């Protein structure tokens, strides 16, 4: 029925004809064009209703209650701490997303150069506490929650760690993302969304036992599912070769199978800034979820076969590669991740309508280790096969875009893929790798003629049976910068694994970027009492963004009242750790004992084996003492933690030995509280946040020249813990900063290692007598059936002690004795502790990120403005 008015005279706004979703945000021009399609009344209404929520207590409480009663469908008096956590997390996320929207919206408008950080791990830990602290809302939320009848500490404990990493590689990536956001750099991280993490570690009869880590059993409030962002990723198939109208040979890859990459975004807020960066994680899904025909035919397994095969790609971090199926899954995982990420990055660039030659001026891609090296090959494929650029033009773009961080000098850790498997899974990429290698070696031959040995050493293809692809070589050839992660490590890679490349390219391509840690997570959040004392002492909290300001603490070492406060905080943290040990390990320890900590990935080169052998030596020494002698012994609690790779038999035996020793020592009345040994299971970021502030001494005792950097050493020292270590990795630079009086160094130096190994292998060097006594105790069955540990002992005898435990053992025991003597002098120890923290300014991840930005990425910070709306 008509009301008599013509459409032209109607007061009802006309609806926009089309609504569309732009996957990469809107430029200023696109935003203006979209707004022009909408009636002014509608634009004004959106602006009015999009204003941010206030951050006062009442508004926050209303937000929390709203999520309890609507999002969770719970009642006020029918909820537990986990429900409260969910509601508080959702309320926090609302404010986080407001910052995320502002950041991404403003960056889309100005379109600056961005850095994309590709890492197979992002070990984020818990998110809520970190988000509240970085947004400056922790105190307000504390009060809001308390008035609603809950305790913030209980709520924080309800959050499960994100199972997106395993060790230092992933934690470094998380620290760098925090610093990038804090320093206002435009940055995205790209990784994988693992359904079950690496594994949940349980100790059963002393052995590590792996279980799935069901961290996604509940909706994760810290991720945004972008189910509409789906990228098809291919595997296998064949390559079609044709010629275009200009006579140029073109290649078209026709995959034999494909899966979907679904995007999940994780907002990363900066500290004391509106900036909020992003980590995009990919989840694998099948292109066809369910085969109804097979199901109706009774073939139920086949009906879900596609889903099973696709979803296993992102099921587990580092699938066990002791089998060919495991190796294939790892390669699939790496290509799936890099291909999806490159598709996303290229799509964002193409929106700008720039020339391809501008790509390196808009995009910097950092490869965190060799895992993402396939991104180099994938970008070359996209540019040559799909964008029709010439090989040379494409390769110039690729090499100006990528930079590579090397994290190891260990030959066994240098990633390689067999050519037959690669050809089966990625036939076109293999062709490209062979071409990259050929053109590269032709240039090497031209510069250094007739040196076939050099060509063989530098080749991306290793001539083995079968041929192997050296991913580290590919990363070096395809990047414009290669960096190590500590001064010693950077020098070692230039003189060992990449020596030939340094001589070919020149030293300017190979630089050092010493690692760092974020003080927001590793002091302010994990050690709030010490953070408050530092802020009170320095007069403000500017040190949280300029860690060099900690040097102001050095003047307080002569202040007895300050030292007392400092050590009281340390003891409080030890009490907290003692409670965790009792809960997790059922062992009571005294907070007045010296807490000696080694927590990190279990590996032979990190020498947890040497540590537990020294504990046995200590145990035997105490057992042999008279009562009078025991009275002068410094009580010590030796704390281990860390995971061994599921297929790493020797590392898992080390865990078994630690637990077997603990079972004997902790029950021996002749030793009592003079020595306790604990292995804390399922070590992760949240556990580390309890352990690190409580450490008196921490152990960083890798064989010299094997640890690239380490970052746990930085965390411990930042929290006033002293370290005992070798001259390896970042220990060298920590020594330079804190001074030799405040660190306990032992063992051989990196340049001595090969000579010692040679002597041990060919000259029959006898085992250290004290170590021989320890081995004899194990072989006598003091710590369970000695046959269990024979493979471990064989690494010292038959294996010729590759990691030099015998060579370093005497100096290691002596260094531990020095620790005991120093700890007894508590006044002097407190001064050492304060000076350690005061001299850690260099080791902030903020400093590291600034160096990357200036020397590698060539990106500038951009300050996000608070626009007041969502």
N, C-alpha and C positions, 0 to 999 in steps of 0.2 A: 504494500500500500504506500503510495507516494504522499510526502508531506508538502508537496507543492514547491519545494526548493530545488533549484538546479544544482548539480554537483559543484559548479564553480562558486556558488554562493554558500555552500555548506561550511559550517564552523568546525566540523570534525576534521582533524588533521588527516591528510592522506597517508596511508601506510607506505613505507619504503617498498619499492618493487622487489628488491633482492636483499637478502642477508647472506653474508659470506664470511668464512673463517680464514684468516691469514695465518699460516703456521709459523711465520717468522716475524710477526709484529708489523706495525705500520710506520712508514716513513712520514715525515711532515706532509709531503704532497699527497700521499695516500690517505692520511687522516683527514686532511681538509676536503678531499674529494668525497670521502664517506660521509662526513658531517653535512656536506652540501645536499646530500640525498634525503636528509632527515628534516622534518618540520622543526622550527625553532623551539616550539613548545616541548617537543620530545627531547631535544638536546638539553634544554634547561632542566627538564625533569630528571634526566639521568645525572646531570651535574649536582642537583640538589640531593638526590638519594644516594650518591656515591661518596659522600663525605665520610672521612675516617671516624671510627669510634674514638672517644676520648680514653685516656689512660688513667683516670682517677679510680679510686678503690670501688666506688659504687658501680661504675660502668663495667669494670672488669668482673665484679661479682655477678652482675646481671648477665654478662656474656657467658660466664661459667655455668650459671644455673640454666640459662637457655640451652646450652649444649647438653646438659644433664637430662633435661626434661623433654627435649625435642630430638636432637641428633641421636642420643643414646636411648631415649625412651625409658628413663629411669625415674624413680621418685627420690626425693631428698633423703628419706630415712631408709632407703633400700638400695644402698650402694656401698662398695668397698673402696679401698685405696686405689685399686686399678681403674675403677670407674671414674674416680676423682681425677686420676692422672689423665685419662682419656679426655675428660671435659676441659681440664686446664690446658692440655696440649692443643686441643682444637681452638680454644680461645687464644692461645699464644700464636697458633698458626694463622688465625685471622689477621693479626697484626703483622705477622711475617709476610704474608701474601700481599698486604697493602704495600709494603716496601718493595717486594719483588715486582709487583705490577708497575710501580713508579720507575724503578730502575730499568726494567726491560723496555718500558714505553719510551722513556727519555733516550735510552741508547739507540732504539730503533729510529728515532727522529734524527739524531745527529750522525749515526752510522760511523762510529770511530773504528780504528783498528782494534781487533780483539785478539786475545790469546786463547787458544783451546788446549787444555791440558788433558792428554790422553793417558790414563792410568788404569791398569787392570784391577787395582785396589784403591779404595777410598775408605780408610779405617776411621770412620767418623765418631764412633762411640755413641753415647747418648746425646740427644739433640736439645731437649727442653731446657735444661739448666744453661747450656751454652747460648741458646737463642735469647733467653731472658736476660742474661748478663750482657750480651752484646747489644741488645736493644735498650739497655738501661732500665729494665722493668722488674728485675729480680726482687727488689725491696717492696715494691707496690704489690706484686703478686703474693709475696710472703704474707703480708698483712691481709690481703683479700681472702686468701685461702684459710688463714687462721680463724678469721671471723666466721667462716663457713663451716668450721669444725674439723678441719684437716690440718696435717702438718706437712710442710713443703718437703722435708727430708724423706718422709715416707712415700710421698708422691713421686719424687725423683727416682727412688729405688724401685718403683714399679715399672720403669721404662726398661725395655730390653735393648741391649747394644745392637746397632745395625751390623749385620754379619756381611760386610762388604770388603773385608781385607783380612790379612793375617799378621803382618809384621811391619818393619820399619818403612818399607816401600809405600804401603797404604797410609800409614800415619803421617809420613812426610807429605803425601798428596793432600791429606786433610788439613795439615798445618798451612800448606801453601794456599789452599782455597780460602782459608780463614784470613790470611794476610792479604791476598788479592782483593778480597771484599773490604777489609779494613782500610787498605790504602787506596780504594776507589778505582782500581784498575778494571777495565771491561774484560771479563773472563768467564769462560764456561769450562767445566770439567766434563769429560765423557768416560763412562765406565759401564759395567754390567750389573744388573739387578739379580743377584744370586738368590735362588729360593731357599737354599740351605747353608749358605756361607761356605767356609772351608770344612768345618765339622765342629761339633761340641765334644770337648775332651772330658772323658771320665777316667778315673784311675780304678782299675779292677785287678785285684791281687798284685798291685804294684805296676801293672802294665798300662800304657796309654790305650784306651779303647775309644774308637770314633763312633759318634752318633750324629744324625742329622741335626743341624741347628735350626729349629723351627721358629725363627725370629719373625716370620710373617704370618704367624697363626692368627693374629688380629690385624685389623686394618691399620696400616702405618700412617699416622697423622702427619708425618714429616715428608711425605712424597705426594706429588700431584700426578695422578694417572692421566696421561695424554692419549687416550685410547683412539683418538682420531688421527694421531700421527703414527702411521704404519708404513714401514719401508720394506719392500721385498728384497730379500738377500738370497742369491743363488749359490749353488754348489755343483761341481761335477759337470757333466755334459760335454760339449765339444765346441770347437772354434771354427767358424766359417770365414774363409778368406776370399775377398773379392777385390776388384779394381774399380775405382770411381771414374767419373768422366774425364778426369785429368790424368789418369793412368797411375794414380797413387794406390798402393796396396792398403786395403782396409780389413780390419779384423772385427768379427762380430761373435761375441761369446754367447752361446745358447746353453744356459744351465740345464742340467738334468733334473734338478730338484730345487725347491725354494722354501724358505720360511719367512715369517714376518718378524720385523723388529718393532716392538711397541715401546714408546717413550714414557718414562717416568721422571719427573723433575723434582729435585731436592733443593729448596732454597737455602742459600748460605749467607747469613747476615754478617756484615762487618761490625766491628766494635766502634761505638761512638760515631756512627755515620748512618745516613739513610740508605747507603748502598747495600744491595742484596744480590749477590751473584747466583749462579745456578750450576748444579751438577745434573746432567742428563744421563740417566741409566737406561739401558736397553734390556727388554725382556723378550725372549724368543717364544713365538707362537706359531702354530701350523697355519698354512694357507687354507687348509681344510680341516676343521676341528673334528668332524665326526663323519664316518662313512656309513650312511644309513643302509645302503645296499648290502654291504658286508654284514652289518648287524642283523638285518632281516634274514640273511642266509645262514645265520647261526655262527658266523665267523667273528666272534666278539673281540678277540684280540686284534684282528686286522682292522676292525672298525675304528680303533683308537690308535693305530700304529703311527699314523702321521703326527698325531698330537704328542705321543711319547717321544718320537725321534726329534721333533722340533724343540720340545720343552727341556730336554736334557742338556741343550747347549748352555742354558743359563741356570742349571740346577745347582752346580757346585763350583766353587773357586778352586782352581788347580786340581782338576781330576787326576787321579793316579795314572801316571804315564808309563808304568812298568809294562803295560800291554800295548799292542798295536791299536786296539780300540781306544785306549786312553789317549794315546798320541794323536789319533785322528780327531777325537773330541776336542782336545786342546787347540789344534789348528783351526778347527771349525769355529771354536769360541773366539779366537783372536780375529779371524776374518769377519765373522758376523759383527763384532763390535766395531772394528775399524771401518768397515764398509758402511754401516748405518751412520756412524759419526761423520764420515766424509760426505755422505749424501746430504746430511743436515747442514753441514758447514757450507757446502757448495750451493745449496738451495738459498741459504741466507745471503751469500755473496751475489748470486745471479739476480736477486731482487733489486740490487742497487743499479743494475743496468750498466755497470762499468765494463771496461775492456778487460780481457783475461790477463793482460800484462799487469793490471793493477792488483791482482789477487794477493801477491806477497805484501802489498802496502796496506791491505785490509785484514789479512789473516796470518797469524803466527801459530804454528802447531808444535807443541812440545811433546816429545816421546819420552815417557817416564819408564826407562829401561827398554829392552828389545821387544817386549810383548806387542806394542802397537806398530812395529816396523812395517807391517803389511799396508799401513796407511800410505806409505810412500808409493808402493806399487799400485794401489787402488786409485790414487789421485792421478798418476800417470795414465792409467787405463781410461779413467773418465775423460781426461783432457784429449787423449789421442783418439780413442774409439768412439766416444759419444759427442764430444765437442769439436772434433775434427781439427784439432791443432796439429802442427807438425811435431815430430818427435823432439827436435831440439828446442822449440819454443816451450813445449810442455815441460821438458826436463829442467829448463831454466827456472820456470815457475815453481816446480816441485822443490828444487834444491834451495831456493830462496825462502821457501815457506817453512820447511821442517828444521828442527833442532833436536838433538839427541842427548839425553842424560844417561851415562853409563853408571851402573851401580855395582860392578864386580870386576875383579881381575882373575877370578877362579876359572880355569879352563872348562871345568865340568859344568859351570853355570852359564857358559856362552851358548845361547840357544841355537839349535840347528834343526832343520827339517829334512827328511829324506826326499829326494827328487821324485821317486815313483809315487809316494803318497801325495805329494804336492800336485803332481800332474793329474792324479785321479780326482782330487778335490777342487783344484783351481787351475785348470789347464791354460787359460789365457794369462793368468798372472805368472805362471812359470815361463811362458814365452817372453814376457816383459822382463823378468829377472835375468834370463839368459841374454837378452839384448842389452840391458843395463850393464851387465858384467862384461860383455864383449866390447862395448864402446868404451867402458872405463879402462879395461886392460890394454886396449889399443892406444889410449892416451899415455898409460904408464910405459908401455913399450917404446913409444915415441920419445918420451923424456929420458928413459933409462934403457937403452937398447940391449938386447941379447942377454938379459938377466932372467932366465926361466925360473930360477928359484924365487925371485922376487914376485914374478907373476903368479906363481903357485901360492905363495904366502898371502898375497893381497886379493886373490880371486874370491868372489862371493860364493863360488861353487867349490866345495872341497872334493877333490878327486879320491873319494873313498868307495867302498862297496857296501851299499849303493852310494851314489853321489849325495852330498849333503849341502843344503843351503845355509850359509853362515849369516845369521840375521844381524849380528853386530856389525859385520862388514857392510852389509846392505844399508844399515842405519847410518854408518859413517859416510858412505858414498852419497847417500841421498839427502844429507843434512848440510846446512851451511855453518853450523857450530856443533861441536861435541864438547860436553863438559863432564868432568869428574865432580865428586861431591865432598871432597876434603883436599887440602893442599898435598898431602902425601899421596893420596889415591890418584889425583890428577897427574902428578909427576910419574907415578908408576905406570899408568896406562900409556903415557907418552914414551916410556922406555921399555915397555914389554909388549902388551897385546896389540897396541896400535903404533908401534915404533915405525914400521914401514910407511904407514899413512901419514905420520907426522913429517917424515922426510919428503914425501911426495907433495903434500898440500902446504906444508909450512906450519910452524907452531901457532900462528895466529888463529887457526881454526879450532885448536884444542885449548880450552880454558878451564879454570877452576871456579866452581860455585859451591863454597862450603855450605852444608846443610844448616838448617835452623829449626827451632820449634816455636810455636806460638805461646807467648806468656799468658795470653788470656785463658787458654785451656789448662796449661801446665803449671800455673802458679795461682792466678786469680781465681780460677774455678776449683782446682783440685786442692788448693791449700789456702782457703779463705782467711784463716787467722793470720798466717804469715803475710798474705797480701795486704790485709788491713794494717798490720804493724809497719810494713814498708811504706804504705801511703801516709800513715800518721808521721813517720820519721822523716820522709822526704817533703812533706807538706802538701802533696797533691798526688793524683793518680796518673800524671802524665807519663810515668815510666811504662805504663801498659802499652803505649804506642811509640815509646822511645826508650828501649831497654838499656841504652848506655847510661841513663840517669841512675841506674842502680849503683854506680860507682860512688854515689854519695853515702852509701852504707859503710864504706870502708872506714870513715872517720869515727864510727860508733864502736869499733872493736875495743877501745879503751874504756867504754862506759859499762860498768858492772851491772847496772840496773837493766840496760838494754840487752846485754848478753843473757841475763836471767830470763827476760821475756822471750828471747829467741829460743832458748833451750826448753822453756816450758811449752812453747808451741810444738817443738820437735817431739817432746814426750807425749803430748796430747795426740799427735798423729800416730805415734807408736802404739798407744793404747787402742786407737781405732783399728790399726792393723792387727794387733793381738786378738781383738774380738773377731775380726774376719778369719784369722787363722783357726781360732777355736771352732768357729761355725763351719768352715770348709774342710778342715783337716782333723778336727777333734784332738788338737794338741794345744796345751796351755803353755804360753811363753811369757817371760817377764819383760815388760817394757823398759826395765832398767838394764837389760843386757844390750850388748852391741848388736844392732840389726845389720846383717851382712846379706846383700841382695844380688842375685843374678837372675833377671827375668828377661827373656828374649827367645826368639825362635831357636829350637834345639838343633844344633849343627856341629859337626866335628871341628870346624875351624873356629867356632865361638868358644870351644873348650870347656863346656860344662863338665865334661869328663875329667879334666884336670882339677876343676873345683872340687868335685866330690871325692877325688883321690886325695886331695889335700885335707878334706874333712876327715877321711879315714885316718890319715896321718895324725891329725889333731886328736882324734878319738883315742888312738893307740898311745899317744904321748900322755894324755890325761890319765888313762888307765894305769900307766906305769908309775905315776907320781905317788908320793906319800901324801898324807892328809895335810901336812904343813906346806908342801909344794902346791897342792891344789888351792890353798887359800889365796895364792897370788895370781891365779889364772883369771884372765878377763872372760867373764861369761859371754857367750856369743850364740845368736840365733841365725842359722844359715838358711836363707829363703830362696827357693828356686821356683820358676814358673816358665811356661812356654810350651809350644806345640811342636811336635816332630811331624814331618810330612808322612802321610799314611804308608808310603812305600819305602821309607828310609829306615831300614832295619837297625842299623847301628845307633842312630839317634834315639830310636825307641828303646833300645837296650840301656842307653844312658839314663833315661827316665826310670826304667826298672831298677837300675843300680841305686839311684838316688833314693827311691822309696824303700828299697831293701835295707840300705844303710840307716835311713830314718827309723825304720821299724826296730832296729837293734839299739841304736844310740838313745832314742827317746825313752826306752824302757830300762835302760841300764842304771841302777841306783848308784853305781860307783862313779858315774858322771854327773847325774842329777841335772841341775840347771846350768852347769858350766857349758853345756853344748846341747843345742836342739837343732834338728834338721826337719824342714818342711818343704813339701812340693805342693804349691797351690794350683789346683786343677783349673782348666778352662780360662787361662790368662787372656784378658782382653783389656780394652781401654778403661772401662769402669773399674776393674780391679787395679789397673796401673795407677789410677787416680787416688787410690788408697795407699798403694805400696810406695810410690815415688816420694811423697812428702815425709814418709816415716823412715826412710833409709838413713843409716849412719855412714855406711860404706857400701858402694855398689861395685860390681865386678864387670870389667870390660877388657877381657883377657884373651882376645883372639890372637892367633899367631901373627906376628908382625908381617904386614903386607897383604893380609887377606880381607880385612874389614874395610869396605869402601869409606864409610864415615861413621855410621852409628848416630842415632839421635837420642837414644835412651840415656847415654852418658850426659848429654846436655840437660835433659830433664832433671836428672838426679842432682847435678851440681847447682842448677838454678834454684832448687829447693833446699840448698844448704847441706847437701850430702857430699862427702868426699868420695873419690873413686880410687880404686886400685886397678891398674891396667898396664898394657904393653904400649910401646910407641907405635900405635897403629890407628888408622882412621883419624877421626877428629880428636882423639886423645892428645895427639901432638899439639894441636892448636889450643886445646883446653889447658895443657901444661904451660904454653906460652902466655896465656891470659891470667891464670890463677897463681902461677909461680910454683917452683919445684917444692916449696915447703908445704904446699896444700894439696898435694897429689902423691900417690904411691906408685912409682913406675918400676917395672922389673922386666926381665927377659931380653932376648936378642933383638937386634934391629933388622929392618926389612932387608937391607943389603947383605946381611949375614946369613939369611935363611938358606939359600941354595947351597952354600958351602957346608953348612951344618948337615943338611940332608944328604949331600954327597958323602960326607964323612961317615954318617950313620949307616948308609947303604953299603959302602964299599970298604970301610976300615974297621968294622966291628967295634964301634964305640960302646963301652959298657953302659948299662942303665944306671941312672942316679941311685945310689944306695937307699936313700929314704923311700924313693918310689918303688924300688924292688921289695922293700919290706911291706909296703901297702899291697902290692900285687900278690905277694905271698899270703897275706891275710885273706884276700879274696879267694885265692886258690885253696885255702884250707877250709873254706866253707863258713867263714865267720858271718857272712851276709847272704845266707841261703845257698842253694846248690851251686857250686862253682862252675858246673858245666854251662849254666845259663849265660855266664859272663865271659866264656872263653872267646867268642868272636870279638868282644871288646878288647880283651887283653891281647889278642892277636894283632890288633891294629898297632900295638906298641912293639911287638916282637916280629912276627912274620911281615907285617906291613911296614916295618922300619920306622915307625913313629913319624909319619909324614907331617903331622902338625906340631912336632917338637915339644911334646909334653915333658919328656925326660930332660931335654936340654934346658928348659926353663924352670924345672921343678924346684931346684934349690933356691933360686932367686925369688921364686913365687912364695915359698915358705917363709923366707926371710922378710919379704914385703909384708906378709900377714902378721909377722911378729912385730914389725914396726907399727902396724895399725893398732895392735893390742896396746903397745907401750904408749902411743900417742893418745888413745882414747881414755886411758886412765887419768890423764891430765885434763880434766874436763874444762877448766878455764881456758887453757890453750886451744883445746878442741873447738870450743865455742867460737873463738876468734877465727880459726880456720874455716869453720862453717859459714860465718858471716862474710869472710873475704871471698869464698867460693861464689856465693850469690852475687856479691858486689861486682865481680869481674866477668859476668856472663853476658854483658851487653852485646858482644859480637854475635852471639848464637841465637838471635831472634830470627824467625822466618821472615819477618818484615825486611830485615837487611838482605836476606837471600833473594826475596822477590824483587826488591828494588834493583838488585844487580842483574837479575834475569831481564827485567823490563828495560833497563838501560843498555845492556851489553849484548843481548840476544834478540829479544822480541821487538824492541823499538816501539813500545806502546806508552801512552801517556794516561795519567789518572783523569777521571771525570767525576766531579762532585754531583751527586744526585740531589735535587732540590725536593723538599717536602712540599708537595702541591696540595696537600690537605684532603685528597680524595683517594678512593680505592683504585 
